[in-house]
Amino acid sequence: MIGMNVTIATLNHGLSLETRNTTSPSPDIIGKNVWIGSNSTILPGVSIGDNSVVAAGAMVTKDIPENTVVAGVPAKVVKKISNNSK
């Protein structure tokens, strides 16, 4: 599930003056049963593991393991989800 106003970025650019105006693709991988909260941003090249939750307003800058809740800017793990979580 993807909430409102989510940005899933897949293009990046270099930092040096020579490469700053050239974009290159860095696809994101979103697993099964992932919930991405409203106003979140997923930066290029990250993977979000199966069954994970991205809290509203989070900025995902690194890979997220499966069965994990992340929140914040940058997103940090706040909880692991067990198979029996309700």
N, CA, C and O atoms as CSV, one atom per row, in Angstrom:
chain,resi,resn,atom,element,x,y,z
A,1,MET,N,N,0.845,-1.167,0.000
A,1,MET,CA,C,0.000,0.000,0.000
A,1,MET,C,C,0.895,1.238,0.000
A,1,MET,O,O,1.928,1.281,0.668
A,2,ILE,N,N,0.475,2.229,-0.760
A,2,ILE,CA,C,1.242,3.474,-0.840
A,2,ILE,C,C,0.305,4.633,-0.518
A,2,ILE,O,O,-0.729,4.803,-1.164
A,3,GLY,N,N,0.675,5.433,0.491
A,3,GLY,CA,C,-0.129,6.571,0.901
A,3,GLY,C,C,-0.033,7.729,-0.083
A,3,GLY,O,O,0.634,7.640,-1.114
A,4,MET,N,N,-0.708,8.800,0.256
A,4,MET,CA,C,-0.738,9.991,-0.597
A,4,MET,C,C,0.595,10.733,-0.556
A,4,MET,O,O,1.304,10.708,0.450
A,5,ASN,N,N,0.922,11.392,-1.666
A,5,ASN,CA,C,2.095,12.276,-1.780
A,5,ASN,C,C,3.425,11.582,-1.512
A,5,ASN,O,O,4.354,12.206,-0.998
A,6,VAL,N,N,3.528,10.308,-1.852
A,6,VAL,CA,C,4.786,9.572,-1.699
A,6,VAL,C,C,5.659,9.835,-2.922
A,6,VAL,O,O,5.170,9.844,-4.052
A,7,THR,N,N,6.949,10.048,-2.691
A,7,THR,CA,C,7.910,10.200,-3.784
A,7,THR,C,C,8.799,8.962,-3.811
A,7,THR,O,O,9.448,8.627,-2.821
A,8,ILE,N,N,8.819,8.288,-4.961
A,8,ILE,CA,C,9.718,7.155,-5.155
A,8,ILE,C,C,10.698,7.582,-6.240
A,8,ILE,O,O,10.390,7.525,-7.431
A,9,ALA,N,N,11.877,8.007,-5.812
A,9,ALA,CA,C,12.877,8.556,-6.729
A,9,ALA,C,C,13.723,7.428,-7.312
A,9,ALA,O,O,14.162,6.534,-6.588
A,10,THR,N,N,13.948,7.474,-8.612
A,10,THR,CA,C,14.748,6.434,-9.261
A,10,THR,C,C,15.884,7.009,-10.105
A,10,THR,O,O,16.617,6.254,-10.743
A,11,LEU,N,N,16.038,8.321,-10.119
A,11,LEU,CA,C,17.143,8.940,-10.846
A,11,LEU,C,C,18.056,9.649,-9.870
A,11,LEU,O,O,17.601,10.231,-8.886
A,12,ASN,N,N,19.342,9.598,-10.147
A,12,ASN,CA,C,20.329,10.276,-9.325
A,12,ASN,C,C,21.295,11.009,-10.240
A,12,ASN,O,O,21.281,10.801,-11.453
A,13,HIS,N,N,22.123,11.856,-9.676
A,13,HIS,CA,C,23.113,12.598,-10.459
A,13,HIS,C,C,24.405,12.670,-9.665
A,13,HIS,O,O,24.431,12.430,-8.458
A,14,GLY,N,N,25.471,13.006,-10.370
A,14,GLY,CA,C,26.763,13.113,-9.717
A,14,GLY,C,C,26.861,14.349,-8.845
A,14,GLY,O,O,26.008,15.234,-8.908
A,15,LEU,N,N,27.903,14.406,-8.032
A,15,LEU,CA,C,28.132,15.545,-7.155
A,15,LEU,C,C,29.102,16.548,-7.761
A,15,LEU,O,O,28.970,17.751,-7.535
A,16,SER,N,N,30.077,16.066,-8.529
A,16,SER,CA,C,31.057,16.977,-9.120
A,16,SER,C,C,30.401,17.809,-10.216
A,16,SER,O,O,29.374,17.418,-10.770
A,17,LEU,N,N,30.990,18.941,-10.521
A,17,LEU,CA,C,30.443,19.813,-11.569
A,17,LEU,C,C,30.341,19.092,-12.913
A,17,LEU,O,O,29.418,19.348,-13.686
A,18,GLU,N,N,31.274,18.201,-13.191
A,18,GLU,CA,C,31.283,17.498,-14.468
A,18,GLU,C,C,30.114,16.527,-14.614
A,18,GLU,O,O,29.642,16.298,-15.727
A,19,THR,N,N,29.647,15.960,-13.520
A,19,THR,CA,C,28.591,14.944,-13.604
A,19,THR,C,C,27.258,15.392,-13.002
A,19,THR,O,O,26.288,14.633,-13.019
A,20,ARG,N,N,27.202,16.587,-12.484
A,20,ARG,CA,C,25.990,17.056,-11.807
A,20,ARG,C,C,24.796,17.173,-12.741
A,20,ARG,O,O,23.655,17.020,-12.306
A,21,ASN,N,N,25.044,17.442,-14.021
A,21,ASN,CA,C,23.935,17.625,-14.974
A,21,ASN,C,C,23.559,16.335,-15.707
A,21,ASN,O,O,22.741,16.367,-16.626
A,22,THR,N,N,24.140,15.215,-15.315
A,22,THR,CA,C,23.841,13.939,-15.952
A,22,THR,C,C,23.130,13.032,-14.957
A,22,THR,O,O,23.636,12.780,-13.863
A,23,THR,N,N,21.960,12.546,-15.340
A,23,THR,CA,C,21.237,11.648,-14.445
A,23,THR,C,C,21.490,10.195,-14.819
A,23,THR,O,O,21.749,9.870,-15.978
A,24,SER,N,N,21.409,9.329,-13.814
A,24,SER,CA,C,21.559,7.893,-14.046
A,24,SER,C,C,20.502,7.167,-13.220
A,24,SER,O,O,20.193,7.577,-12.101
A,25,PRO,N,N,19.946,6.084,-13.775
A,25,PRO,CA,C,18.896,5.361,-13.056
A,25,PRO,C,C,19.453,4.519,-11.912
A,25,PRO,O,O,20.515,3.907,-12.030
A,26,SER,N,N,18.732,4.502,-10.830
A,26,SER,CA,C,19.020,3.645,-9.674
A,26,SER,C,C,17.675,3.140,-9.170
A,26,SER,O,O,17.061,3.775,-8.313
A,27,PRO,N,N,17.213,2.017,-9.684
A,27,PRO,CA,C,15.874,1.553,-9.333
A,27,PRO,C,C,15.725,1.222,-7.856
A,27,PRO,O,O,16.678,0.820,-7.190
A,28,ASP,N,N,14.511,1.401,-7.364
A,28,ASP,CA,C,14.142,0.994,-6.017
A,28,ASP,C,C,13.448,-0.355,-6.103
A,28,ASP,O,O,12.778,-0.655,-7.091
A,29,ILE,N,N,13.612,-1.167,-5.062
A,29,ILE,CA,C,12.946,-2.464,-5.006
A,29,ILE,C,C,12.039,-2.454,-3.786
A,29,ILE,O,O,12.497,-2.261,-2.660
A,30,ILE,N,N,10.753,-2.661,-4.018
A,30,ILE,CA,C,9.773,-2.673,-2.931
A,30,ILE,C,C,9.198,-4.076,-2.840
A,30,ILE,O,O,8.621,-4.588,-3.799
A,31,GLY,N,N,9.362,-4.692,-1.677
A,31,GLY,CA,C,8.934,-6.069,-1.477
A,31,GLY,C,C,7.424,-6.228,-1.393
A,31,GLY,O,O,6.667,-5.279,-1.597
A,32,LYS,N,N,7.016,-7.430,-1.093
A,32,LYS,CA,C,5.591,-7.761,-0.974
A,32,LYS,C,C,5.055,-7.277,0.374
A,32,LYS,O,O,5.777,-7.245,1.371
A,33,ASN,N,N,3.768,-6.900,0.383
A,33,ASN,CA,C,3.061,-6.504,1.603
A,33,ASN,C,C,3.716,-5.330,2.325
A,33,ASN,O,O,3.681,-5.256,3.554
A,34,VAL,N,N,4.310,-4.419,1.570
A,34,VAL,CA,C,4.933,-3.228,2.159
A,34,VAL,C,C,3.894,-2.124,2.255
A,34,VAL,O,O,3.052,-1.971,1.370
A,35,TRP,N,N,3.957,-1.357,3.336
A,35,TRP,CA,C,3.066,-0.230,3.546
A,35,TRP,C,C,3.943,1.017,3.639
A,35,TRP,O,O,4.772,1.132,4.541
A,36,ILE,N,N,3.756,1.952,2.702
A,36,ILE,CA,C,4.525,3.198,2.675
A,36,ILE,C,C,3.576,4.333,3.036
A,36,ILE,O,O,2.627,4.610,2.304
A,37,GLY,N,N,3.834,4.990,4.166
A,37,GLY,CA,C,2.962,6.035,4.664
A,37,GLY,C,C,3.026,7.316,3.843
A,37,GLY,O,O,3.997,7.560,3.128
A,38,SER,N,N,1.986,8.123,3.956
A,38,SER,CA,C,1.860,9.384,3.231
A,38,SER,C,C,3.067,10.299,3.457
A,38,SER,O,O,3.670,10.318,4.530
A,39,ASN,N,N,3.391,11.050,2.414
A,39,ASN,CA,C,4.461,12.053,2.443
A,39,ASN,C,C,5.848,11.478,2.699
A,39,ASN,O,O,6.750,12.202,3.122
A,40,SER,N,N,6.027,10.192,2.447
A,40,SER,CA,C,7.344,9.580,2.569
A,40,SER,C,C,8.127,9.796,1.281
A,40,SER,O,O,7.548,10.024,0.219
A,41,THR,N,N,9.450,9.723,1.390
A,41,THR,CA,C,10.323,9.815,0.231
A,41,THR,C,C,11.247,8.610,0.239
A,41,THR,O,O,11.901,8.314,1.239
A,42,ILE,N,N,11.289,7.915,-0.902
A,42,ILE,CA,C,12.177,6.764,-1.065
A,42,ILE,C,C,13.263,7.204,-2.039
A,42,ILE,O,O,12.974,7.449,-3.210
A,43,LEU,N,N,14.510,7.309,-1.575
A,43,LEU,CA,C,15.600,7.770,-2.428
A,43,LEU,C,C,16.057,6.662,-3.380
A,43,LEU,O,O,15.753,5.490,-3.156
A,44,PRO,N,N,16.784,7.025,-4.437
A,44,PRO,CA,C,17.187,6.047,-5.454
A,44,PRO,C,C,18.054,4.919,-4.907
A,44,PRO,O,O,18.893,5.123,-4.030
A,45,GLY,N,N,17.829,3.725,-5.448
A,45,GLY,CA,C,18.703,2.586,-5.200
A,45,GLY,C,C,18.490,1.831,-3.913
A,45,GLY,O,O,19.338,1.021,-3.538
A,46,VAL,N,N,17.371,2.067,-3.209
A,46,VAL,CA,C,17.154,1.336,-1.957
A,46,VAL,C,C,16.173,0.189,-2.152
A,46,VAL,O,O,15.361,0.192,-3.077
A,47,SER,N,N,16.268,-0.788,-1.262
A,47,SER,CA,C,15.344,-1.923,-1.241
A,47,SER,C,C,14.559,-1.881,0.061
A,47,SER,O,O,15.107,-1.595,1.126
A,48,ILE,N,N,13.274,-2.171,-0.044
A,48,ILE,CA,C,12.420,-2.264,1.137
A,48,ILE,C,C,11.948,-3.704,1.216
A,48,ILE,O,O,11.271,-4.192,0.311
A,49,GLY,N,N,12.308,-4.388,2.304
A,49,GLY,CA,C,12.016,-5.807,2.455
A,49,GLY,C,C,10.538,-6.103,2.639
A,49,GLY,O,O,9.761,-5.235,3.036
A,50,ASP,N,N,10.160,-7.341,2.346
A,50,ASP,CA,C,8.778,-7.806,2.485
A,50,ASP,C,C,8.223,-7.479,3.871
A,50,ASP,O,O,8.940,-7.518,4.870
A,51,ASN,N,N,6.925,-7.155,3.905
A,51,ASN,CA,C,6.157,-6.957,5.142
A,51,ASN,C,C,6.604,-5.763,5.975
A,51,ASN,O,O,6.236,-5.667,7.146
A,52,SER,N,N,7.384,-4.854,5.407
A,52,SER,CA,C,7.868,-3.708,6.172
A,52,SER,C,C,6.899,-2.543,6.098
A,52,SER,O,O,6.040,-2.487,5.217
A,53,VAL,N,N,7.048,-1.606,7.040
A,53,VAL,CA,C,6.213,-0.410,7.113
A,53,VAL,C,C,7.127,0.806,7.164
A,53,VAL,O,O,8.058,0.869,7.967
A,54,VAL,N,N,6.846,1.772,6.288
A,54,VAL,CA,C,7.550,3.049,6.290
A,54,VAL,C,C,6.575,4.075,6.870
A,54,VAL,O,O,5.509,4.303,6.299
A,55,ALA,N,N,6.925,4.687,7.981
A,55,ALA,CA,C,6.033,5.634,8.646
A,55,ALA,C,C,5.829,6.872,7.787
A,55,ALA,O,O,6.676,7.222,6.965
A,56,ALA,N,N,4.694,7.527,7.989
A,56,ALA,CA,C,4.379,8.756,7.268
A,56,ALA,C,C,5.493,9.777,7.469
A,56,ALA,O,O,5.975,9.978,8.584
A,57,GLY,N,N,5.893,10.418,6.371
A,57,GLY,CA,C,6.899,11.466,6.430
A,57,GLY,C,C,8.332,10.994,6.489
A,57,GLY,O,O,9.241,11.821,6.565
A,58,ALA,N,N,8.569,9.694,6.458
A,58,ALA,CA,C,9.933,9.166,6.551
A,58,ALA,C,C,10.702,9.414,5.257
A,58,ALA,O,O,10.110,9.512,4.183
A,59,MET,N,N,12.029,9.513,5.369
A,59,MET,CA,C,12.897,9.600,4.200
A,59,MET,C,C,13.817,8.391,4.215
A,59,MET,O,O,14.723,8.290,5.043
A,60,VAL,N,N,13.569,7.474,3.285
A,60,VAL,CA,C,14.328,6.220,3.237
A,60,VAL,C,C,15.592,6.447,2.418
A,60,VAL,O,O,15.525,6.706,1.217
A,61,THR,N,N,16.746,6.347,3.078
A,61,THR,CA,C,18.033,6.588,2.430
A,61,THR,C,C,18.869,5.319,2.308
A,61,THR,O,O,19.854,5.297,1.571
A,62,LYS,N,N,18.481,4.251,3.032
A,62,LYS,CA,C,19.220,2.985,3.039
A,62,LYS,C,C,18.240,1.830,2.931
A,62,LYS,O,O,17.039,2.002,3.137
A,63,ASP,N,N,18.758,0.652,2.607
A,63,ASP,CA,C,17.927,-0.543,2.520
A,63,ASP,C,C,17.234,-0.816,3.859
A,63,ASP,O,O,17.786,-0.566,4.931
A,64,ILE,N,N,16.008,-1.335,3.760
A,64,ILE,CA,C,15.218,-1.685,4.945
A,64,ILE,C,C,15.035,-3.199,4.952
A,64,ILE,O,O,14.559,-3.769,3.970
A,65,PRO,N,N,15.411,-3.859,6.055
A,65,PRO,CA,C,15.221,-5.312,6.124
A,65,PRO,C,C,13.735,-5.672,6.138
A,65,PRO,O,O,12.889,-4.826,6.427
A,66,GLU,N,N,13.430,-6.910,5.828
A,66,GLU,CA,C,12.037,-7.363,5.876
A,66,GLU,C,C,11.525,-7.331,7.308
A,66,GLU,O,O,12.302,-7.389,8.260
A,67,ASN,N,N,10.200,-7.239,7.447
A,67,ASN,CA,C,9.529,-7.267,8.753
A,67,ASN,C,C,10.030,-6.181,9.700
A,67,ASN,O,O,10.305,-6.444,10.871
A,68,THR,N,N,10.145,-4.958,9.182
A,68,THR,CA,C,10.702,-3.851,9.954
A,68,THR,C,C,9.825,-2.611,9.812
A,68,THR,O,O,9.271,-2.355,8.743
A,69,VAL,N,N,9.701,-1.848,10.884
A,69,VAL,CA,C,9.041,-0.540,10.841
A,69,VAL,C,C,10.137,0.510,10.928
A,69,VAL,O,O,10.988,0.454,11.815
A,70,VAL,N,N,10.117,1.478,9.997
A,70,VAL,CA,C,11.080,2.573,10.022
A,70,VAL,C,C,10.337,3.897,10.080
A,70,VAL,O,O,9.204,4.003,9.611
A,71,ALA,N,N,10.986,4.912,10.663
A,71,ALA,CA,C,10.399,6.243,10.773
A,71,ALA,C,C,11.518,7.265,10.871
A,71,ALA,O,O,12.638,6.938,11.263
A,72,GLY,N,N,11.204,8.509,10.511
A,72,GLY,CA,C,12.132,9.612,10.703
A,72,GLY,C,C,12.842,10.053,9.455
A,72,GLY,O,O,12.660,9.495,8.373
A,73,VAL,N,N,13.680,11.099,9.638
A,73,VAL,CA,C,14.478,11.673,8.558
A,73,VAL,C,C,15.911,11.765,9.069
A,73,VAL,O,O,16.206,12.632,9.892
A,74,PRO,N,N,16.799,10.906,8.612
A,74,PRO,CA,C,16.551,9.765,7.732
A,74,PRO,C,C,15.842,8.650,8.499
A,74,PRO,O,O,15.859,8.613,9.729
A,75,ALA,N,N,15.222,7.750,7.750
A,75,ALA,CA,C,14.463,6.655,8.357
A,75,ALA,C,C,15.385,5.734,9.148
A,75,ALA,O,O,16.453,5.341,8.679
A,76,LYS,N,N,14.948,5.401,10.352
A,76,LYS,CA,C,15.676,4.476,11.220
A,76,LYS,C,C,14.712,3.397,11.690
A,76,LYS,O,O,13.506,3.625,11.785
A,77,VAL,N,N,15.256,2.221,11.981
A,77,VAL,CA,C,14.432,1.117,12.477
A,77,VAL,C,C,13.888,1.486,13.852
A,77,VAL,O,O,14.642,1.867,14.747
A,78,VAL,N,N,12.562,1.370,14.010
A,78,VAL,CA,C,11.936,1.629,15.309
A,78,VAL,C,C,11.327,0.368,15.902
A,78,VAL,O,O,11.043,0.309,17.098
A,79,LYS,N,N,11.126,-0.651,15.051
A,79,LYS,CA,C,10.495,-1.864,15.547
A,79,LYS,C,C,10.676,-2.997,14.543
A,79,LYS,O,O,10.693,-2.774,13.333
A,80,LYS,N,N,10.809,-4.205,15.060
A,80,LYS,CA,C,10.774,-5.405,14.225
A,80,LYS,C,C,9.367,-5.972,14.327
A,80,LYS,O,O,8.750,-5.925,15.391
A,81,ILE,N,N,8.865,-6.503,13.233
A,81,ILE,CA,C,7.520,-7.076,13.196
A,81,ILE,C,C,7.648,-8.588,13.262
A,81,ILE,O,O,8.327,-9.196,12.435
A,82,SER,N,N,6.990,-9.201,14.258
A,82,SER,CA,C,6.998,-10.656,14.344
A,82,SER,C,C,5.824,-11.192,13.532
A,82,SER,O,O,4.893,-10.455,13.208
A,83,ASN,N,N,5.876,-12.449,13.215
A,83,ASN,CA,C,4.791,-13.066,12.427
A,83,ASN,C,C,3.465,-13.043,13.146
A,83,ASN,O,O,2.420,-13.114,12.499
A,84,ASN,N,N,3.469,-12.945,14.472
A,84,ASN,CA,C,2.216,-12.923,15.212
A,84,ASN,C,C,1.810,-11.515,15.642
A,84,ASN,O,O,0.899,-11.376,16.457
A,85,SER,N,N,2.459,-10.455,15.118
A,85,SER,CA,C,2.067,-9.080,15.454
A,85,SER,C,C,0.685,-8.786,14.940
A,85,SER,O,O,0.310,-9.198,13.842
A,86,LYS,N,N,-0.074,-8.064,15.752
A,86,LYS,CA,C,-1.435,-7.695,15.336
A,86,LYS,C,C,-1.571,-6.210,15.296
A,86,LYS,O,O,-2.642,-5.697,14.970
